[in-house]
Amino acid sequence: MNMLQQSRNQVLAQIQAACTQAGREPDSVQLLAVSKTQPSNVLAEMYQTGQRDFGENYLQEALEKITQLKNLEIEWHFIGHVQRNKTKHLAENFAWVHGVDRLIIAERLSNQRGEDQPALNICIQVNIDGQDTKDGCRPDEVADLVVQISQLPNVRLRGLMVIPAPNNPQAFADAKVLFDIVKTQHAHPEDWDTLSMGMSGDMTEAIAAGSTMVRVGTALFGARPKKDA
């Protein structure tokens, strides 16, 4: 068994243990492999282990990998900050965009998604614990955004994404409360099924609080190689 298969098995076992501890079904949590700065050949190796969902933070790097790995059935997630001048590439090339924090971004993604493509899955990024250094809308802005974004064509509003400060399990609990409350504002509440939170160091706490998707990089791939300047 190669190292990537071993790492993935360990992460899946950790997810399963966290679900069991929380009284949840193991298949209620999706594993998103955070592959930023990893070369395409490593992603291809991880794909061979059975991993299909990959998350990228840097658009240019991601577009190169999407081209190089176009023959693989990868579901590409963009999990970095979304800038207005990047929305066209995101709308055309990704299945998911996690970092939507303004209506204008969602509108641009909706307008730029091809009519021949399936609806683009999007999550609203929330700065759940008010960090100065983090992107995301305020929690009190989410309900209005859900009302507005859930009515746009060509996108499916799936849920929330949060990146709390380390060692702050209360933020996960707060995100779950918010997730449940604002579902009632959704024009298509059956689409509201994704709470993207938890990473290598805190996925157990996130799953205990109700995460449905954990974004894992280091525990799968090891320490990231330094990104070229």
PyMOL CGO cylinders between C-alpha atoms (Angstrom):
from pymol import cmd
from pymol.cgo import CYLINDER

trace = [
    CYLINDER, 0.00, 0.00, 0.00, 1.48, 3.36, -0.97, 0.3, 1, 1, 1, 1, 1, 1,
    CYLINDER, 1.48, 3.36, -0.97, 1.78, 6.34, 1.36, 0.3, 1, 1, 1, 1, 1, 1,
    CYLINDER, 1.78, 6.34, 1.36, -1.16, 8.27, -0.14, 0.3, 1, 1, 1, 1, 1, 1,
    CYLINDER, -1.16, 8.27, -0.14, -3.48, 5.27, 0.18, 0.3, 1, 1, 1, 1, 1, 1,
    CYLINDER, -3.48, 5.27, 0.18, -2.35, 4.82, 3.76, 0.3, 1, 1, 1, 1, 1, 1,
    CYLINDER, -2.35, 4.82, 3.76, -2.90, 8.50, 4.56, 0.3, 1, 1, 1, 1, 1, 1,
    CYLINDER, -2.90, 8.50, 4.56, -6.35, 8.50, 3.00, 0.3, 1, 1, 1, 1, 1, 1,
    CYLINDER, -6.35, 8.50, 3.00, -7.35, 5.34, 4.86, 0.3, 1, 1, 1, 1, 1, 1,
    CYLINDER, -7.35, 5.34, 4.86, -6.24, 6.94, 8.13, 0.3, 1, 1, 1, 1, 1, 1,
    CYLINDER, -6.24, 6.94, 8.13, -8.25, 10.11, 7.44, 0.3, 1, 1, 1, 1, 1, 1,
    CYLINDER, -8.25, 10.11, 7.44, -11.34, 8.10, 6.49, 0.3, 1, 1, 1, 1, 1, 1,
    CYLINDER, -11.34, 8.10, 6.49, -10.94, 6.06, 9.68, 0.3, 1, 1, 1, 1, 1, 1,
    CYLINDER, -10.94, 6.06, 9.68, -10.71, 9.29, 11.67, 0.3, 1, 1, 1, 1, 1, 1,
    CYLINDER, -10.71, 9.29, 11.67, -13.89, 10.58, 10.01, 0.3, 1, 1, 1, 1, 1, 1,
    CYLINDER, -13.89, 10.58, 10.01, -15.65, 7.30, 10.74, 0.3, 1, 1, 1, 1, 1, 1,
    CYLINDER, -15.65, 7.30, 10.74, -14.57, 7.36, 14.39, 0.3, 1, 1, 1, 1, 1, 1,
    CYLINDER, -14.57, 7.36, 14.39, -15.72, 10.98, 14.78, 0.3, 1, 1, 1, 1, 1, 1,
    CYLINDER, -15.72, 10.98, 14.78, -19.09, 10.13, 13.22, 0.3, 1, 1, 1, 1, 1, 1,
    CYLINDER, -19.09, 10.13, 13.22, -19.54, 7.11, 15.49, 0.3, 1, 1, 1, 1, 1, 1,
    CYLINDER, -19.54, 7.11, 15.49, -18.70, 9.23, 18.52, 0.3, 1, 1, 1, 1, 1, 1,
    CYLINDER, -18.70, 9.23, 18.52, -21.23, 11.85, 17.41, 0.3, 1, 1, 1, 1, 1, 1,
    CYLINDER, -21.23, 11.85, 17.41, -23.92, 9.28, 16.63, 0.3, 1, 1, 1, 1, 1, 1,
    CYLINDER, -23.92, 9.28, 16.63, -23.82, 10.04, 12.91, 0.3, 1, 1, 1, 1, 1, 1,
    CYLINDER, -23.82, 10.04, 12.91, -23.59, 7.87, 9.80, 0.3, 1, 1, 1, 1, 1, 1,
    CYLINDER, -23.59, 7.87, 9.80, -20.00, 7.77, 8.41, 0.3, 1, 1, 1, 1, 1, 1,
    CYLINDER, -20.00, 7.77, 8.41, -21.22, 8.58, 4.90, 0.3, 1, 1, 1, 1, 1, 1,
    CYLINDER, -21.22, 8.58, 4.90, -22.77, 11.83, 6.16, 0.3, 1, 1, 1, 1, 1, 1,
    CYLINDER, -22.77, 11.83, 6.16, -19.34, 13.52, 5.97, 0.3, 1, 1, 1, 1, 1, 1,
    CYLINDER, -19.34, 13.52, 5.97, -17.56, 14.06, 2.65, 0.3, 1, 1, 1, 1, 1, 1,
    CYLINDER, -17.56, 14.06, 2.65, -13.77, 14.21, 2.38, 0.3, 1, 1, 1, 1, 1, 1,
    CYLINDER, -13.77, 14.21, 2.38, -12.42, 17.08, 0.28, 0.3, 1, 1, 1, 1, 1, 1,
    CYLINDER, -12.42, 17.08, 0.28, -8.72, 16.70, -0.52, 0.3, 1, 1, 1, 1, 1, 1,
    CYLINDER, -8.72, 16.70, -0.52, -7.06, 20.12, -0.32, 0.3, 1, 1, 1, 1, 1, 1,
    CYLINDER, -7.06, 20.12, -0.32, -4.47, 19.86, -3.05, 0.3, 1, 1, 1, 1, 1, 1,
    CYLINDER, -4.47, 19.86, -3.05, -3.07, 23.38, -3.35, 0.3, 1, 1, 1, 1, 1, 1,
    CYLINDER, -3.07, 23.38, -3.35, 0.66, 23.42, -4.22, 0.3, 1, 1, 1, 1, 1, 1,
    CYLINDER, 0.66, 23.42, -4.22, 0.60, 19.66, -4.90, 0.3, 1, 1, 1, 1, 1, 1,
    CYLINDER, 0.60, 19.66, -4.90, 1.70, 18.74, -8.44, 0.3, 1, 1, 1, 1, 1, 1,
    CYLINDER, 1.70, 18.74, -8.44, -0.69, 17.07, -10.88, 0.3, 1, 1, 1, 1, 1, 1,
    CYLINDER, -0.69, 17.07, -10.88, 1.06, 13.69, -10.67, 0.3, 1, 1, 1, 1, 1, 1,
    CYLINDER, 1.06, 13.69, -10.67, 0.40, 13.57, -6.91, 0.3, 1, 1, 1, 1, 1, 1,
    CYLINDER, 0.40, 13.57, -6.91, -3.28, 14.36, -7.50, 0.3, 1, 1, 1, 1, 1, 1,
    CYLINDER, -3.28, 14.36, -7.50, -3.39, 11.57, -10.07, 0.3, 1, 1, 1, 1, 1, 1,
    CYLINDER, -3.39, 11.57, -10.07, -1.93, 9.19, -7.47, 0.3, 1, 1, 1, 1, 1, 1,
    CYLINDER, -1.93, 9.19, -7.47, -4.49, 10.30, -4.90, 0.3, 1, 1, 1, 1, 1, 1,
    CYLINDER, -4.49, 10.30, -4.90, -7.23, 9.79, -7.50, 0.3, 1, 1, 1, 1, 1, 1,
    CYLINDER, -7.23, 9.79, -7.50, -6.10, 6.17, -7.79, 0.3, 1, 1, 1, 1, 1, 1,
    CYLINDER, -6.10, 6.17, -7.79, -6.86, 5.70, -4.08, 0.3, 1, 1, 1, 1, 1, 1,
    CYLINDER, -6.86, 5.70, -4.08, -10.51, 6.47, -4.78, 0.3, 1, 1, 1, 1, 1, 1,
    CYLINDER, -10.51, 6.47, -4.78, -10.50, 10.20, -3.99, 0.3, 1, 1, 1, 1, 1, 1,
    CYLINDER, -10.50, 10.20, -3.99, -12.66, 12.21, -6.40, 0.3, 1, 1, 1, 1, 1, 1,
    CYLINDER, -12.66, 12.21, -6.40, -13.14, 15.64, -4.76, 0.3, 1, 1, 1, 1, 1, 1,
    CYLINDER, -13.14, 15.64, -4.76, -10.19, 18.04, -4.80, 0.3, 1, 1, 1, 1, 1, 1,
    CYLINDER, -10.19, 18.04, -4.80, -10.06, 21.60, -3.42, 0.3, 1, 1, 1, 1, 1, 1,
    CYLINDER, -10.06, 21.60, -3.42, -7.80, 24.30, -4.84, 0.3, 1, 1, 1, 1, 1, 1,
    CYLINDER, -7.80, 24.30, -4.84, -7.01, 27.79, -3.49, 0.3, 1, 1, 1, 1, 1, 1,
    CYLINDER, -7.01, 27.79, -3.49, -5.01, 29.38, -6.29, 0.3, 1, 1, 1, 1, 1, 1,
    CYLINDER, -5.01, 29.38, -6.29, -6.83, 29.87, -9.58, 0.3, 1, 1, 1, 1, 1, 1,
    CYLINDER, -6.83, 29.87, -9.58, -3.94, 29.81, -12.04, 0.3, 1, 1, 1, 1, 1, 1,
    CYLINDER, -3.94, 29.81, -12.04, -2.43, 26.72, -10.46, 0.3, 1, 1, 1, 1, 1, 1,
    CYLINDER, -2.43, 26.72, -10.46, -5.82, 25.04, -10.43, 0.3, 1, 1, 1, 1, 1, 1,
    CYLINDER, -5.82, 25.04, -10.43, -6.53, 25.77, -14.10, 0.3, 1, 1, 1, 1, 1, 1,
    CYLINDER, -6.53, 25.77, -14.10, -3.24, 24.13, -15.07, 0.3, 1, 1, 1, 1, 1, 1,
    CYLINDER, -3.24, 24.13, -15.07, -4.13, 21.00, -13.09, 0.3, 1, 1, 1, 1, 1, 1,
    CYLINDER, -4.13, 21.00, -13.09, -7.66, 20.89, -14.52, 0.3, 1, 1, 1, 1, 1, 1,
    CYLINDER, -7.66, 20.89, -14.52, -6.16, 20.89, -18.01, 0.3, 1, 1, 1, 1, 1, 1,
    CYLINDER, -6.16, 20.89, -18.01, -3.51, 18.30, -17.19, 0.3, 1, 1, 1, 1, 1, 1,
    CYLINDER, -3.51, 18.30, -17.19, -5.98, 15.97, -15.45, 0.3, 1, 1, 1, 1, 1, 1,
    CYLINDER, -5.98, 15.97, -15.45, -8.97, 16.49, -17.73, 0.3, 1, 1, 1, 1, 1, 1,
    CYLINDER, -8.97, 16.49, -17.73, -9.21, 12.76, -18.46, 0.3, 1, 1, 1, 1, 1, 1,
    CYLINDER, -9.21, 12.76, -18.46, -9.93, 11.98, -14.79, 0.3, 1, 1, 1, 1, 1, 1,
    CYLINDER, -9.93, 11.98, -14.79, -13.43, 12.29, -13.34, 0.3, 1, 1, 1, 1, 1, 1,
    CYLINDER, -13.43, 12.29, -13.34, -12.43, 14.82, -10.70, 0.3, 1, 1, 1, 1, 1, 1,
    CYLINDER, -12.43, 14.82, -10.70, -14.96, 17.13, -9.03, 0.3, 1, 1, 1, 1, 1, 1,
    CYLINDER, -14.96, 17.13, -9.03, -13.08, 20.41, -8.64, 0.3, 1, 1, 1, 1, 1, 1,
    CYLINDER, -13.08, 20.41, -8.64, -13.82, 22.71, -5.69, 0.3, 1, 1, 1, 1, 1, 1,
    CYLINDER, -13.82, 22.71, -5.69, -12.48, 26.26, -5.44, 0.3, 1, 1, 1, 1, 1, 1,
    CYLINDER, -12.48, 26.26, -5.44, -11.97, 27.05, -1.75, 0.3, 1, 1, 1, 1, 1, 1,
    CYLINDER, -11.97, 27.05, -1.75, -9.92, 30.25, -1.97, 0.3, 1, 1, 1, 1, 1, 1,
    CYLINDER, -9.92, 30.25, -1.97, -11.14, 33.83, -1.74, 0.3, 1, 1, 1, 1, 1, 1,
    CYLINDER, -11.14, 33.83, -1.74, -13.24, 34.73, -4.77, 0.3, 1, 1, 1, 1, 1, 1,
    CYLINDER, -13.24, 34.73, -4.77, -12.32, 37.97, -6.51, 0.3, 1, 1, 1, 1, 1, 1,
    CYLINDER, -12.32, 37.97, -6.51, -14.63, 39.59, -9.04, 0.3, 1, 1, 1, 1, 1, 1,
    CYLINDER, -14.63, 39.59, -9.04, -12.12, 39.33, -11.89, 0.3, 1, 1, 1, 1, 1, 1,
    CYLINDER, -12.12, 39.33, -11.89, -11.81, 35.56, -11.35, 0.3, 1, 1, 1, 1, 1, 1,
    CYLINDER, -11.81, 35.56, -11.35, -15.47, 34.58, -11.52, 0.3, 1, 1, 1, 1, 1, 1,
    CYLINDER, -15.47, 34.58, -11.52, -15.55, 33.73, -15.24, 0.3, 1, 1, 1, 1, 1, 1,
    CYLINDER, -15.55, 33.73, -15.24, -12.82, 31.10, -14.91, 0.3, 1, 1, 1, 1, 1, 1,
    CYLINDER, -12.82, 31.10, -14.91, -14.47, 29.71, -11.78, 0.3, 1, 1, 1, 1, 1, 1,
    CYLINDER, -14.47, 29.71, -11.78, -17.89, 29.52, -13.42, 0.3, 1, 1, 1, 1, 1, 1,
    CYLINDER, -17.89, 29.52, -13.42, -16.49, 27.74, -16.46, 0.3, 1, 1, 1, 1, 1, 1,
    CYLINDER, -16.49, 27.74, -16.46, -14.14, 25.23, -14.81, 0.3, 1, 1, 1, 1, 1, 1,
    CYLINDER, -14.14, 25.23, -14.81, -15.31, 24.23, -11.33, 0.3, 1, 1, 1, 1, 1, 1,
    CYLINDER, -15.31, 24.23, -11.33, -18.14, 22.14, -9.90, 0.3, 1, 1, 1, 1, 1, 1,
    CYLINDER, -18.14, 22.14, -9.90, -18.10, 23.95, -6.53, 0.3, 1, 1, 1, 1, 1, 1,
    CYLINDER, -18.10, 23.95, -6.53, -17.13, 27.42, -5.30, 0.3, 1, 1, 1, 1, 1, 1,
    CYLINDER, -17.13, 27.42, -5.30, -16.91, 27.71, -1.50, 0.3, 1, 1, 1, 1, 1, 1,
    CYLINDER, -16.91, 27.71, -1.50, -15.78, 31.30, -0.94, 0.3, 1, 1, 1, 1, 1, 1,
    CYLINDER, -15.78, 31.30, -0.94, -18.86, 33.32, -1.94, 0.3, 1, 1, 1, 1, 1, 1,
    CYLINDER, -18.86, 33.32, -1.94, -19.40, 36.16, 0.52, 0.3, 1, 1, 1, 1, 1, 1,
    CYLINDER, -19.40, 36.16, 0.52, -21.19, 38.84, -1.54, 0.3, 1, 1, 1, 1, 1, 1,
    CYLINDER, -21.19, 38.84, -1.54, -24.25, 38.88, -3.77, 0.3, 1, 1, 1, 1, 1, 1,
    CYLINDER, -24.25, 38.88, -3.77, -22.30, 40.40, -6.69, 0.3, 1, 1, 1, 1, 1, 1,
    CYLINDER, -22.30, 40.40, -6.69, -19.98, 37.38, -6.73, 0.3, 1, 1, 1, 1, 1, 1,
    CYLINDER, -19.98, 37.38, -6.73, -22.91, 34.95, -6.85, 0.3, 1, 1, 1, 1, 1, 1,
    CYLINDER, -22.91, 34.95, -6.85, -24.58, 36.98, -9.59, 0.3, 1, 1, 1, 1, 1, 1,
    CYLINDER, -24.58, 36.98, -9.59, -21.43, 36.95, -11.71, 0.3, 1, 1, 1, 1, 1, 1,
    CYLINDER, -21.43, 36.95, -11.71, -21.00, 33.19, -11.24, 0.3, 1, 1, 1, 1, 1, 1,
    CYLINDER, -21.00, 33.19, -11.24, -24.64, 32.67, -12.22, 0.3, 1, 1, 1, 1, 1, 1,
    CYLINDER, -24.64, 32.67, -12.22, -24.36, 34.85, -15.33, 0.3, 1, 1, 1, 1, 1, 1,
    CYLINDER, -24.36, 34.85, -15.33, -21.07, 33.30, -16.43, 0.3, 1, 1, 1, 1, 1, 1,
    CYLINDER, -21.07, 33.30, -16.43, -22.01, 29.64, -15.92, 0.3, 1, 1, 1, 1, 1, 1,
    CYLINDER, -22.01, 29.64, -15.92, -22.65, 27.98, -19.28, 0.3, 1, 1, 1, 1, 1, 1,
    CYLINDER, -22.65, 27.98, -19.28, -26.25, 27.08, -20.06, 0.3, 1, 1, 1, 1, 1, 1,
    CYLINDER, -26.25, 27.08, -20.06, -24.99, 23.66, -21.17, 0.3, 1, 1, 1, 1, 1, 1,
    CYLINDER, -24.99, 23.66, -21.17, -23.29, 23.04, -17.81, 0.3, 1, 1, 1, 1, 1, 1,
    CYLINDER, -23.29, 23.04, -17.81, -24.91, 21.66, -14.65, 0.3, 1, 1, 1, 1, 1, 1,
    CYLINDER, -24.91, 21.66, -14.65, -25.70, 24.27, -12.02, 0.3, 1, 1, 1, 1, 1, 1,
    CYLINDER, -25.70, 24.27, -12.02, -22.61, 25.49, -10.13, 0.3, 1, 1, 1, 1, 1, 1,
    CYLINDER, -22.61, 25.49, -10.13, -22.65, 24.44, -6.47, 0.3, 1, 1, 1, 1, 1, 1,
    CYLINDER, -22.65, 24.44, -6.47, -21.81, 27.33, -4.16, 0.3, 1, 1, 1, 1, 1, 1,
    CYLINDER, -21.81, 27.33, -4.16, -21.36, 27.87, -0.43, 0.3, 1, 1, 1, 1, 1, 1,
    CYLINDER, -21.36, 27.87, -0.43, -21.50, 31.15, 1.44, 0.3, 1, 1, 1, 1, 1, 1,
    CYLINDER, -21.50, 31.15, 1.44, -18.28, 31.83, 3.35, 0.3, 1, 1, 1, 1, 1, 1,
    CYLINDER, -18.28, 31.83, 3.35, -19.02, 33.19, 6.81, 0.3, 1, 1, 1, 1, 1, 1,
    CYLINDER, -19.02, 33.19, 6.81, -16.51, 34.84, 9.13, 0.3, 1, 1, 1, 1, 1, 1,
    CYLINDER, -16.51, 34.84, 9.13, -18.16, 33.02, 11.99, 0.3, 1, 1, 1, 1, 1, 1,
    CYLINDER, -18.16, 33.02, 11.99, -15.92, 34.33, 14.80, 0.3, 1, 1, 1, 1, 1, 1,
    CYLINDER, -15.92, 34.33, 14.80, -15.18, 37.84, 13.52, 0.3, 1, 1, 1, 1, 1, 1,
    CYLINDER, -15.18, 37.84, 13.52, -11.49, 37.43, 12.68, 0.3, 1, 1, 1, 1, 1, 1,
    CYLINDER, -11.49, 37.43, 12.68, -9.86, 40.52, 11.22, 0.3, 1, 1, 1, 1, 1, 1,
    CYLINDER, -9.86, 40.52, 11.22, -7.65, 38.43, 8.94, 0.3, 1, 1, 1, 1, 1, 1,
    CYLINDER, -7.65, 38.43, 8.94, -10.37, 36.19, 7.48, 0.3, 1, 1, 1, 1, 1, 1,
    CYLINDER, -10.37, 36.19, 7.48, -12.64, 36.68, 4.47, 0.3, 1, 1, 1, 1, 1, 1,
    CYLINDER, -12.64, 36.68, 4.47, -16.35, 35.99, 4.67, 0.3, 1, 1, 1, 1, 1, 1,
    CYLINDER, -16.35, 35.99, 4.67, -19.56, 37.82, 5.38, 0.3, 1, 1, 1, 1, 1, 1,
    CYLINDER, -19.56, 37.82, 5.38, -20.84, 38.53, 8.89, 0.3, 1, 1, 1, 1, 1, 1,
    CYLINDER, -20.84, 38.53, 8.89, -23.24, 35.99, 10.40, 0.3, 1, 1, 1, 1, 1, 1,
    CYLINDER, -23.24, 35.99, 10.40, -26.01, 38.61, 10.47, 0.3, 1, 1, 1, 1, 1, 1,
    CYLINDER, -26.01, 38.61, 10.47, -25.69, 39.04, 6.69, 0.3, 1, 1, 1, 1, 1, 1,
    CYLINDER, -25.69, 39.04, 6.69, -26.25, 35.38, 5.84, 0.3, 1, 1, 1, 1, 1, 1,
    CYLINDER, -26.25, 35.38, 5.84, -30.07, 35.21, 5.91, 0.3, 1, 1, 1, 1, 1, 1,
    CYLINDER, -30.07, 35.21, 5.91, -30.46, 37.98, 3.31, 0.3, 1, 1, 1, 1, 1, 1,
    CYLINDER, -30.46, 37.98, 3.31, -27.77, 36.41, 1.12, 0.3, 1, 1, 1, 1, 1, 1,
    CYLINDER, -27.77, 36.41, 1.12, -29.53, 33.05, 1.25, 0.3, 1, 1, 1, 1, 1, 1,
    CYLINDER, -29.53, 33.05, 1.25, -32.81, 34.65, 0.12, 0.3, 1, 1, 1, 1, 1, 1,
    CYLINDER, -32.81, 34.65, 0.12, -31.11, 36.44, -2.78, 0.3, 1, 1, 1, 1, 1, 1,
    CYLINDER, -31.11, 36.44, -2.78, -28.61, 33.82, -3.96, 0.3, 1, 1, 1, 1, 1, 1,
    CYLINDER, -28.61, 33.82, -3.96, -31.03, 30.89, -3.79, 0.3, 1, 1, 1, 1, 1, 1,
    CYLINDER, -31.03, 30.89, -3.79, -33.17, 32.53, -6.47, 0.3, 1, 1, 1, 1, 1, 1,
    CYLINDER, -33.17, 32.53, -6.47, -30.36, 32.89, -9.04, 0.3, 1, 1, 1, 1, 1, 1,
    CYLINDER, -30.36, 32.89, -9.04, -30.32, 30.62, -12.11, 0.3, 1, 1, 1, 1, 1, 1,
    CYLINDER, -30.32, 30.62, -12.11, -27.37, 28.38, -13.00, 0.3, 1, 1, 1, 1, 1, 1,
    CYLINDER, -27.37, 28.38, -13.00, -26.18, 28.04, -9.39, 0.3, 1, 1, 1, 1, 1, 1,
    CYLINDER, -26.18, 28.04, -9.39, -27.23, 25.77, -6.51, 0.3, 1, 1, 1, 1, 1, 1,
    CYLINDER, -27.23, 25.77, -6.51, -26.74, 27.29, -3.08, 0.3, 1, 1, 1, 1, 1, 1,
    CYLINDER, -26.74, 27.29, -3.08, -25.67, 24.30, -1.00, 0.3, 1, 1, 1, 1, 1, 1,
    CYLINDER, -25.67, 24.30, -1.00, -24.70, 25.72, 2.39, 0.3, 1, 1, 1, 1, 1, 1,
    CYLINDER, -24.70, 25.72, 2.39, -22.01, 27.47, 4.42, 0.3, 1, 1, 1, 1, 1, 1,
    CYLINDER, -22.01, 27.47, 4.42, -18.22, 27.35, 4.64, 0.3, 1, 1, 1, 1, 1, 1,
    CYLINDER, -18.22, 27.35, 4.64, -16.34, 28.54, 7.72, 0.3, 1, 1, 1, 1, 1, 1,
    CYLINDER, -16.34, 28.54, 7.72, -12.68, 28.72, 8.79, 0.3, 1, 1, 1, 1, 1, 1,
    CYLINDER, -12.68, 28.72, 8.79, -12.71, 29.50, 12.53, 0.3, 1, 1, 1, 1, 1, 1,
    CYLINDER, -12.71, 29.50, 12.53, -9.64, 30.44, 14.52, 0.3, 1, 1, 1, 1, 1, 1,
    CYLINDER, -9.64, 30.44, 14.52, -7.75, 27.40, 15.91, 0.3, 1, 1, 1, 1, 1, 1,
    CYLINDER, -7.75, 27.40, 15.91, -9.00, 25.83, 19.13, 0.3, 1, 1, 1, 1, 1, 1,
    CYLINDER, -9.00, 25.83, 19.13, -12.42, 27.44, 18.92, 0.3, 1, 1, 1, 1, 1, 1,
    CYLINDER, -12.42, 27.44, 18.92, -14.99, 24.60, 18.94, 0.3, 1, 1, 1, 1, 1, 1,
    CYLINDER, -14.99, 24.60, 18.94, -17.72, 27.08, 19.89, 0.3, 1, 1, 1, 1, 1, 1,
    CYLINDER, -17.72, 27.08, 19.89, -17.41, 28.58, 16.41, 0.3, 1, 1, 1, 1, 1, 1,
    CYLINDER, -17.41, 28.58, 16.41, -18.33, 25.21, 14.90, 0.3, 1, 1, 1, 1, 1, 1,
    CYLINDER, -18.33, 25.21, 14.90, -21.40, 25.04, 17.12, 0.3, 1, 1, 1, 1, 1, 1,
    CYLINDER, -21.40, 25.04, 17.12, -22.33, 28.61, 16.15, 0.3, 1, 1, 1, 1, 1, 1,
    CYLINDER, -22.33, 28.61, 16.15, -21.98, 27.75, 12.46, 0.3, 1, 1, 1, 1, 1, 1,
    CYLINDER, -21.98, 27.75, 12.46, -24.30, 24.75, 12.83, 0.3, 1, 1, 1, 1, 1, 1,
    CYLINDER, -24.30, 24.75, 12.83, -26.94, 26.87, 14.57, 0.3, 1, 1, 1, 1, 1, 1,
    CYLINDER, -26.94, 26.87, 14.57, -26.71, 29.47, 11.80, 0.3, 1, 1, 1, 1, 1, 1,
    CYLINDER, -26.71, 29.47, 11.80, -26.82, 26.75, 9.13, 0.3, 1, 1, 1, 1, 1, 1,
    CYLINDER, -26.82, 26.75, 9.13, -30.05, 25.34, 10.57, 0.3, 1, 1, 1, 1, 1, 1,
    CYLINDER, -30.05, 25.34, 10.57, -31.71, 28.74, 11.05, 0.3, 1, 1, 1, 1, 1, 1,
    CYLINDER, -31.71, 28.74, 11.05, -31.10, 30.16, 7.58, 0.3, 1, 1, 1, 1, 1, 1,
    CYLINDER, -31.10, 30.16, 7.58, -32.26, 27.03, 5.77, 0.3, 1, 1, 1, 1, 1, 1,
    CYLINDER, -32.26, 27.03, 5.77, -35.79, 28.40, 6.12, 0.3, 1, 1, 1, 1, 1, 1,
    CYLINDER, -35.79, 28.40, 6.12, -34.78, 31.39, 3.95, 0.3, 1, 1, 1, 1, 1, 1,
    CYLINDER, -34.78, 31.39, 3.95, -33.76, 29.16, 1.01, 0.3, 1, 1, 1, 1, 1, 1,
    CYLINDER, -33.76, 29.16, 1.01, -35.96, 29.13, -2.09, 0.3, 1, 1, 1, 1, 1, 1,
    CYLINDER, -35.96, 29.13, -2.09, -34.99, 25.45, -2.54, 0.3, 1, 1, 1, 1, 1, 1,
    CYLINDER, -34.99, 25.45, -2.54, -34.39, 24.12, 0.98, 0.3, 1, 1, 1, 1, 1, 1,
    CYLINDER, -34.39, 24.12, 0.98, -33.76, 20.60, -0.35, 0.3, 1, 1, 1, 1, 1, 1,
    CYLINDER, -33.76, 20.60, -0.35, -30.49, 21.93, -1.81, 0.3, 1, 1, 1, 1, 1, 1,
    CYLINDER, -30.49, 21.93, -1.81, -29.28, 23.17, 1.59, 0.3, 1, 1, 1, 1, 1, 1,
    CYLINDER, -29.28, 23.17, 1.59, -27.17, 20.20, 2.68, 0.3, 1, 1, 1, 1, 1, 1,
    CYLINDER, -27.17, 20.20, 2.68, -23.53, 21.28, 3.04, 0.3, 1, 1, 1, 1, 1, 1,
    CYLINDER, -23.53, 21.28, 3.04, -21.71, 22.63, 6.08, 0.3, 1, 1, 1, 1, 1, 1,
    CYLINDER, -21.71, 22.63, 6.08, -18.08, 22.84, 4.98, 0.3, 1, 1, 1, 1, 1, 1,
    CYLINDER, -18.08, 22.84, 4.98, -15.89, 23.09, 8.08, 0.3, 1, 1, 1, 1, 1, 1,
    CYLINDER, -15.89, 23.09, 8.08, -13.04, 21.28, 9.72, 0.3, 1, 1, 1, 1, 1, 1,
    CYLINDER, -13.04, 21.28, 9.72, -9.47, 20.62, 8.56, 0.3, 1, 1, 1, 1, 1, 1,
    CYLINDER, -9.47, 20.62, 8.56, -6.65, 18.21, 9.41, 0.3, 1, 1, 1, 1, 1, 1,
    CYLINDER, -6.65, 18.21, 9.41, -6.24, 19.47, 12.97, 0.3, 1, 1, 1, 1, 1, 1,
    CYLINDER, -6.24, 19.47, 12.97, -9.86, 19.95, 14.02, 0.3, 1, 1, 1, 1, 1, 1,
    CYLINDER, -9.86, 19.95, 14.02, -12.05, 17.68, 11.89, 0.3, 1, 1, 1, 1, 1, 1,
    CYLINDER, -12.05, 17.68, 11.89, -13.19, 15.61, 14.87, 0.3, 1, 1, 1, 1, 1, 1,
    CYLINDER, -13.19, 15.61, 14.87, -14.58, 18.70, 16.63, 0.3, 1, 1, 1, 1, 1, 1,
    CYLINDER, -14.58, 18.70, 16.63, -16.15, 19.94, 13.40, 0.3, 1, 1, 1, 1, 1, 1,
    CYLINDER, -16.15, 19.94, 13.40, -17.88, 16.62, 12.76, 0.3, 1, 1, 1, 1, 1, 1,
    CYLINDER, -17.88, 16.62, 12.76, -19.15, 16.56, 16.34, 0.3, 1, 1, 1, 1, 1, 1,
    CYLINDER, -19.15, 16.56, 16.34, -20.74, 19.96, 15.70, 0.3, 1, 1, 1, 1, 1, 1,
    CYLINDER, -20.74, 19.96, 15.70, -22.37, 18.88, 12.42, 0.3, 1, 1, 1, 1, 1, 1,
    CYLINDER, -22.37, 18.88, 12.42, -19.90, 19.34, 9.57, 0.3, 1, 1, 1, 1, 1, 1,
    CYLINDER, -19.90, 19.34, 9.57, -20.86, 17.53, 6.37, 0.3, 1, 1, 1, 1, 1, 1,
    CYLINDER, -20.86, 17.53, 6.37, -17.60, 18.22, 4.49, 0.3, 1, 1, 1, 1, 1, 1,
    CYLINDER, -17.60, 18.22, 4.49, -14.08, 18.37, 5.88, 0.3, 1, 1, 1, 1, 1, 1,
    CYLINDER, -14.08, 18.37, 5.88, -11.27, 20.03, 3.92, 0.3, 1, 1, 1, 1, 1, 1,
    CYLINDER, -11.27, 20.03, 3.92, -8.09, 18.03, 4.52, 0.3, 1, 1, 1, 1, 1, 1,
    CYLINDER, -8.09, 18.03, 4.52, -4.65, 18.72, 3.10, 0.3, 1, 1, 1, 1, 1, 1,
    CYLINDER, -4.65, 18.72, 3.10, -1.75, 18.02, 5.46, 0.3, 1, 1, 1, 1, 1, 1,
    CYLINDER, -1.75, 18.02, 5.46, -3.15, 14.76, 6.84, 0.3, 1, 1, 1, 1, 1, 1,
    CYLINDER, -3.15, 14.76, 6.84, -3.53, 13.43, 3.28, 0.3, 1, 1, 1, 1, 1, 1,
    CYLINDER, -3.53, 13.43, 3.28, -0.49, 14.79, 1.47, 0.3, 1, 1, 1, 1, 1, 1,
    CYLINDER, -0.49, 14.79, 1.47, 1.92, 15.63, 4.28, 0.3, 1, 1, 1, 1, 1, 1,
    CYLINDER, 1.92, 15.63, 4.28, 3.41, 19.09, 4.81, 0.3, 1, 1, 1, 1, 1, 1,
    CYLINDER, 3.41, 19.09, 4.81, 2.84, 21.24, 1.75, 0.3, 1, 1, 1, 1, 1, 1,
    CYLINDER, 2.84, 21.24, 1.75, 5.77, 22.07, -0.51, 0.3, 1, 1, 1, 1, 1, 1,
    CYLINDER, 5.77, 22.07, -0.51, 6.53, 25.78, -0.50, 0.3, 1, 1, 1, 1, 1, 1,
    CYLINDER, 6.53, 25.78, -0.50, 4.71, 27.66, -3.24, 0.3, 1, 1, 1, 1, 1, 1,
    CYLINDER, 4.71, 27.66, -3.24, 7.03, 29.34, -5.71, 0.3, 1, 1, 1, 1, 1, 1,
    CYLINDER, 7.03, 29.34, -5.71, 7.20, 33.09, -5.32, 0.3, 1, 1, 1, 1, 1, 1,
]
cmd.load_cgo(trace, "trace")
